């Protein structure tokens, strides 16, 4: 089908193991996924892996290369689909066919294995009162996959060291948090509380994966989930 | 007195305004402090400013320059006082005279306006049950002072982009958190909980000051203190 390649990349698939009905974790791992997480969660998590179809590779790659350089050079808002299509020398409609909306293309360009909309769906699957745990688990899952981690580190480094990198991060995460996450929260200061949640998780990733701060680096994902969840949930519940 | 210059730099002074007895905030600001915080807290905070004595400047500067380059080149542990003294061409005893122990010299070299020991004393002044608010306020105070913020940003950037910068950060904060902060905490996982507190505050500073993420950048320090404190206190109380 037309939407095939995009779905394969960005949509979580139903779990197909014999472990019973999908739990709070609605994401599955391909049995043939090449990436090995550094740690494993006690109960299976994680994120859908990229599936590629023979023949699609070149076009996808061309679009992704153009997207990466456009986001890097023009920021998230400046890198319109039209700009990216021109750089990749493809029709803008083809970008939408392969990747969906711009936020999903950006997610793919940083090798983030989920679209923002699907990530939020996963986090909210068990209601806001369980969103903290789902969020922390999903966040850690994504960072535990080596290629994704490398890409995210590059993003963090660019965001911290260059104005354009900071601008891109700011615009992308601003849009995602404000349009996808904040609307689910009740109470005052929803936007600020969501930003504080993001700051905690990003700071944790920074110290654990980038700086390699010992106490955080040696903890298991499950320990981290148990410790961080109550505080994140507290922000979400308000 | 011998300890004069060091005291002037690193020790908080008793408050000398007419506002009554020292409150939870044991730090005072020099009336002639050249740095203006971007925001002001409702009730007076902040940190002691550097006082310089005529004639001390050259030696202090020479030691600080040597310290900065030694920490950058050899990491926190590799840059011994002996290495730094050799580079500055001064007697090691003089370094101790001006700056006290190595952690205080490092603090001064990154323009951190407090020694780690004094920072912890300030945070714990009202007992562990109030340490959350004192910690968040102190952390924000320090970042709100422009020259300190610039220095801290440089440290964060180096920590994120270079192995040696990461190593220095790791060693210094590891020592400070483990020797000064964790011992005050009760309950399990004290070291990990302290590291998670640090991760939240560093992530917040990253998004507010370095990346300039709008929701965090536009919040006032007081709003941030009110929102962040309960979650930090929760980690500290265990």
HADDOCK unambig.tbl for C-alpha pairs under 7 A between the chains (distance, minus, plus):
assign (segid A and resid 157 and name CA) (segid B and resid 160 and name CA) 6.19 0.50 0.50
assign (segid A and resid 157 and name CA) (segid B and resid 161 and name CA) 6.22 0.50 0.50
assign (segid A and resid 159 and name CA) (segid B and resid 211 and name CA) 6.42 0.50 0.50
assign (segid A and resid 160 and name CA) (segid B and resid 157 and name CA) 6.19 0.50 0.50
assign (segid A and resid 160 and name CA) (segid B and resid 210 and name CA) 6.30 0.50 0.50
assign (segid A and resid 160 and name CA) (segid B and resid 211 and name CA) 6.37 0.50 0.50
assign (segid A and resid 161 and name CA) (segid B and resid 157 and name CA) 6.23 0.50 0.50
assign (segid A and resid 166 and name CA) (segid B and resid 211 and name CA) 4.98 0.50 0.50
assign (segid A and resid 170 and name CA) (segid B and resid 211 and name CA) 6.76 0.50 0.50
assign (segid A and resid 170 and name CA) (segid B and resid 213 and name CA) 5.37 0.50 0.50
assign (segid A and resid 191 and name CA) (segid B and resid 215 and name CA) 6.62 0.50 0.50
assign (segid A and resid 192 and name CA) (segid B and resid 215 and name CA) 5.46 0.50 0.50
assign (segid A and resid 192 and name CA) (segid B and resid 216 and name CA) 6.44 0.50 0.50
assign (segid A and resid 195 and name CA) (segid B and resid 215 and name CA) 6.49 0.50 0.50
assign (segid A and resid 195 and name CA) (segid B and resid 216 and name CA) 6.57 0.50 0.50
assign (segid A and resid 196 and name CA) (segid B and resid 204 and name CA) 6.71 0.50 0.50
assign (segid A and resid 199 and name CA) (segid B and resid 200 and name CA) 6.26 0.50 0.50
assign (segid A and resid 199 and name CA) (segid B and resid 203 and name CA) 4.50 0.50 0.50
assign (segid A and resid 199 and name CA) (segid B and resid 204 and name CA) 4.84 0.50 0.50
assign (segid A and resid 199 and name CA) (segid B and resid 207 and name CA) 6.46 0.50 0.50
assign (segid A and resid 200 and name CA) (segid B and resid 199 and name CA) 6.26 0.50 0.50
assign (segid A and resid 200 and name CA) (segid B and resid 200 and name CA) 4.02 0.50 0.50
assign (segid A and resid 200 and name CA) (segid B and resid 203 and name CA) 5.54 0.50 0.50
assign (segid A and resid 200 and name CA) (segid B and resid 204 and name CA) 6.77 0.50 0.50
assign (segid A and resid 202 and name CA) (segid B and resid 203 and name CA) 5.74 0.50 0.50
assign (segid A and resid 203 and name CA) (segid B and resid 199 and name CA) 4.51 0.50 0.50
assign (segid A and resid 203 and name CA) (segid B and resid 200 and name CA) 5.54 0.50 0.50
assign (segid A and resid 203 and name CA) (segid B and resid 202 and name CA) 5.74 0.50 0.50
assign (segid A and resid 203 and name CA) (segid B and resid 203 and name CA) 3.72 0.50 0.50
assign (segid A and resid 204 and name CA) (segid B and resid 196 and name CA) 6.70 0.50 0.50
assign (segid A and resid 204 and name CA) (segid B and resid 199 and name CA) 4.84 0.50 0.50
assign (segid A and resid 204 and name CA) (segid B and resid 200 and name CA) 6.78 0.50 0.50
assign (segid A and resid 207 and name CA) (segid B and resid 199 and name CA) 6.46 0.50 0.50
assign (segid A and resid 210 and name CA) (segid B and resid 160 and name CA) 6.31 0.50 0.50
assign (segid A and resid 211 and name CA) (segid B and resid 159 and name CA) 6.41 0.50 0.50
assign (segid A and resid 211 and name CA) (segid B and resid 160 and name CA) 6.37 0.50 0.50
assign (segid A and resid 211 and name CA) (segid B and resid 166 and name CA) 4.99 0.50 0.50
assign (segid A and resid 211 and name CA) (segid B and resid 170 and name CA) 6.76 0.50 0.50
assign (segid A and resid 213 and name CA) (segid B and resid 170 and name CA) 5.38 0.50 0.50
assign (segid A and resid 215 and name CA) (segid B and resid 191 and name CA) 6.61 0.50 0.50
assign (segid A and resid 215 and name CA) (segid B and resid 192 and name CA) 5.45 0.50 0.50
assign (segid A and resid 215 and name CA) (segid B and resid 195 and name CA) 6.47 0.50 0.50
assign (segid A and resid 216 and name CA) (segid B and resid 192 and name CA) 6.45 0.50 0.50
assign (segid A and resid 216 and name CA) (segid B and resid 195 and name CA) 6.58 0.50 0.50
assign (segid A and resid 231 and name CA) (segid B and resid 231 and name CA) 5.50 0.50 0.50
